[in-house]
Amino acid sequence: MSDKMQKTKNGVMKAAGILVIANFLSSMLGYVRNIILTSVFNLGSATDAYTGAFVIPDFIYTVLVGGGLSAAFIPVFSGYIAEKKYSDGYRMASSILNIVAIAAAIFCILGEIFAPQLLPIVLDFSEWEPETIQLTVKLTRIMFFQCFFMCLTGICMGILQSYKDFTPPSIGAVLYNVTIIGVGVLLLSLGTGIAGFCIGVVLGSIVNLTVQIIPIKKHGFKYRKIIDMDHEGVKQFFRLVGPVFIGIAVTQLNLIVNKKFASSQGTGLLSAINQAQQLMQLPINIFAYAIAMSIFPTMVEHFTQNDMDSYKKDLSLGVRNVAFIILPCTAGLISIRVPLIRALYFQGNFSYENISVLATLLAFYAIGMIGYSVRQVILQGFYAIKETKTPVSINIFILCLNMLLTAIFVKIWGANGIAIAYSTAGLCSMLTQTFFLKKRIGSIRGTEIKNSIVKCLICCVVMIITTTIGIKIFEHNISIYRKLNQFIELLLLLVIGGGTYFVMAYALKMQELTSILVVIKRKFFKR
């Protein structure tokens, strides 16, 4: 391997490492928040209102900034930085930042005014009590304030990632959740109820934005109070971002469809489905998203240099690394779902009956993890070659498929049908995206990807057998009703499952594990 390629690979792995650690800490803090909420309020009307209050603000943020940013902003702004056209880059980025700020402000004002009319569109209130509906409206109006700050944060993060600086966005995400928990618990003691956590969300978004602003200045970025619609970079951004907005909106509509159906299934099931989906998203957010985002600037660079062989190596590396991590996470969540839910959630007002409900939903959601994870990498592959129309068409197809399957499966399996439909749609999305990207760029080194996945599946089967035996032995000999024993069981199962997987991977001489071990050796056993 040449020095340049090794340097690029090391840079990708370093960026991925930073994002993995930060996403892990942020996600863990998010679960601490959820555990506090369920312990105090159980899975009931208050948590349903809290979950419902996130739907519209999250949709606006994700569509306006979350997906369009990585697909359109980073390639354009990175091009100016790479070519040392700093003045043009600052002018383009400032224009986009100002446009997003104005658009976000307008959406937030409209949301504050029309929240009572908008919520019935995304949630089914037919089975809800009037008090719960009023609380949902109140919490949604509080949440709209954080939407404005998060949109600005998204652009700032795009600027930093264009400089390949992943640390401030990572720190900001952690402090965001720390603020929510701290403020929420403090205000809870003052009698604000669940609304205190919503106020914490707003303050957390302000802290997150503040963390991004200072490093941007250190990179030399110069903000301009302009909106230059005639700038070539701005025009290029809008040519790219239009189809992406549609594609991201369609993806988010999938989640809204889930919540719409979930809100009609009875008190607490909206919260239960949201908790299960968030647990399923944890490995995706920590690993798949981090790997996809870390290889994206490198893929853009290789495509710009017309080095398609290196671009395909990046893509293959991303898919294989994601599969190597996500497949055992899937197997683990399915095999230890009951001990996991019991250890994390069974305290306070969380009822014993909800363990089975949440664990079953989690198992069905986990099936789709590999689909949504690999899809993240494939999407970045499309965006790196500035192809945005194909993903849009695929996303629209997947939305229609998810809606159809959800409507059918809910009648057959109730709330579990929502999770089954969502996972099925995710797997179909992965296969469809991969097929059309391969059609667009030719071979994507499919043989090495297939061989890696087959080895991962063999490791997972052995892992499931060992963890299942571990559960039987532990619960036959030790009482599971003590909280300490629940955590000991969970820890032992994680060690047994993880140890089995990595021993099998080592025995099968998997390249992905070898790469990780080489990095660890260099990091901790330097001369």
Disulfide bonds with the S-S distance in Angstrom:
none
